[in-house]
Each structure stands twice: as structure tokens, then as C-alpha cells.
Amino acid sequence: MTRHTFGPANTAMEKAMSGGNEQHIGQTTTPWYTDQEVDDICAGLVNNAAKVRYLRAQGLTVTTKPNGRPLVMRAHAESVLSGLRQIDTLPTNTTPVHTNRAALVALFGKQRAAA
């Protein structure tokens, strides 16, 4: 059987028939969500400011493009939306810091005497 493709309409039909599980060879994904992907997440919202508010309420870090559309980084969104815990970039120090007052007085006392 010979298969003929006649453009995007046939491609969409084939995609629907295959369940959308086809892989696109050679297609690269961007490090951020496309406008279509953001629109899919924010289904029902039209205003860009409303989309930004919704995405931020979901716990995402959102910046805005110059045209006002939301910009969401793919890796961050996937880790937050999948429920994976974010790894802290800085270790938290739980021990209190006590200043050695005597050492500071001695240090500054020497500097004043030398000046």
C-alpha cells in the first residue's frame, strides 16, 4: 500500500490516528516552553498577565518576553510540575554565628595604634 501525504492536514490526521506517540527525528526542543505549550498549560486564559499569574501560582518561576508573553524554562517547569523537589543551590548553615568580640577589638585596636 502506498501512502500519500498532502500536507499539514494529513499529518494532523495521521498524528491523531497514531495516538500522538510518534517521534520527530531531528526535531530539537527548546530549553523553554513554546507559546503553544504555555497556552496548553493555561487553557482558558487569554490575557498574558493572567497566564503569568496562573503559572506563578503553580510554583513556577516565570519571566516575561518583550511582547508580554510568559517565558518558562522547561527543566524547571518539569521538575516543579512533576513534584520533584528542587535541590538547594547553597547549603544551609544551621549553626549560629558568634562573633569573637575580643579578637575584633584587638584587631582594630592595633590598626588604630599603627595609624
C-alpha positions in Angstrom: 0.0 0.0 0.0 1.4 3.4 -1.0 0.9 6.3 1.4 0.5 9.7 0.1 0.9 12.8 2.2 -0.6 16.0 1.1 0.4 18.5 3.8 -0.4 19.5 7.3 -4.0 18.4 7.3 -3.0 14.8 6.5 -0.1 15.0 9.1 -2.5 16.1 11.8 -4.9 13.2 10.9 -2.0 10.7 11.0 -0.9 12.1 14.3 -4.5 11.7 15.7 -4.7 8.1 14.4 -1.3 7.1 15.9 -2.3 8.5 19.3 0.2 11.3 19.1 3.1 8.9 20.1 5.2 9.5 17.0 8.7 10.8 17.4 10.1 13.6 15.4 13.5 12.7 14.3 15.9 15.7 14.1 13.5 18.0 15.9 15.1 19.8 18.8 13.2 21.0 21.8 14.0 24.4 23.2 15.1 24.9 26.8 11.9 26.9 27.3 8.3 26.1 26.7 6.9 27.3 23.4 3.9 29.7 23.3 1.7 26.8 22.3 2.8 24.7 25.3 2.2 27.6 27.6 -1.2 28.1 26.1 -2.0 24.4 26.7 -1.0 24.7 30.3 -3.0 27.9 30.7 -6.1 26.6 28.8 -8.9 29.1 29.1 -6.8 32.1 29.8 -6.4 34.7 27.1 -4.6 37.6 28.8 -0.8 37.2 29.1 -0.8 38.8 32.6 -3.4 36.2 33.7 -1.2 33.4 32.3 1.8 34.7 34.2 -0.2 34.9 37.5 -1.5 31.4 37.0 1.9 29.9 36.3 3.5 31.7 39.3 0.6 30.4 41.4 1.6 26.8 40.3 5.1 27.5 41.8 6.9 28.2 38.6 9.5 30.9 38.0 8.2 33.0 35.1 9.8 35.8 33.2 8.1 37.8 30.5 9.1 38.2 26.9 9.3 41.7 25.4 5.9 41.0 23.8 4.4 40.3 27.3 4.0 36.5 26.9 5.2 34.3 29.7 8.6 32.6 29.4 9.0 29.3 31.4 12.2 27.2 31.4 11.4 23.6 30.5 13.6 21.9 33.1 12.3 24.0 36.0 8.7 23.5 35.0 9.0 19.8 34.5 10.7 19.4 37.9 8.1 21.5 39.7 5.0 20.2 37.9 6.2 16.6 38.3 6.5 17.0 42.0 10.3 16.6 42.2 11.9 18.5 45.0 14.2 21.3 44.0 17.8 20.9 45.0 19.1 23.8 47.1 22.0 25.5 45.3 23.5 26.8 48.6 23.9 24.6 51.6 22.0 25.9 54.6 24.1 26.7 57.7 22.0 25.9 60.8 24.7 26.7 63.3 24.5 30.3 64.7 27.4 32.6 64.0 29.0 34.1 67.1 31.4 37.0 66.7 34.6 36.9 68.6 34.4 40.4 70.1 37.7 40.3 71.8 39.5 39.4 68.6 37.8 42.3 66.7 38.7 44.8 69.4 42.3 43.6 69.4 42.5 43.8 65.6 41.0 47.3 65.3 43.0 48.5 68.3 46.2 47.5 66.6 45.2 49.2 63.3 44.3 52.5 65.2 47.6 52.5 67.0 49.5 51.9 63.8 47.7 54.8 62.0 
